């Protein structure tokens, strides 16, 4: 990230429109039918654990984390994580994910779940969830359901449906 002056900042309510436009450009209208989006319908993401990436005044990336439960265990759902296409491959996604994961750990969270590509996220500490251990609402390729333990062994006995954490309902 030497050629760019990147700033990773906590998301604010004022960032919402710009982030939504970023999601429209990068994910398109089909994003709303994905299982991860179904979890976001009634529970807001946590601003204090969601981040934006800026180069000067240009928003170039965003990551959000949503409070969920897996069975009865509190966890976070990471995503969406997105970077403007012209800025991909420059470490911005990794910087966003590192900040999100590190701040979650610092705030006492133990697990982060996401739906994504194991080849990318595996390098960042995520592992495939054993088939049947966690279930998402709606269809999800089990090979894309990943978990990162923020505390060693935190996922060992966690099982069940992934649901929004209703303590944070709108």
Beta strands, then each sheet from edge to edge (+ up, - down):
strand 1: 6-10
strand 2: 51-55
strand 3: 58-70
strand 4: 73-83
strand 5: 111-115
strand 6: 127-128
strand 7: 134-135
strand 8: 145-149
strand 9: 160-164
sheet 1: 1+ 2- 3+ 4- 5- 8+ 6-
sheet 2: 1+ 2- 3+ 9- 7-
end
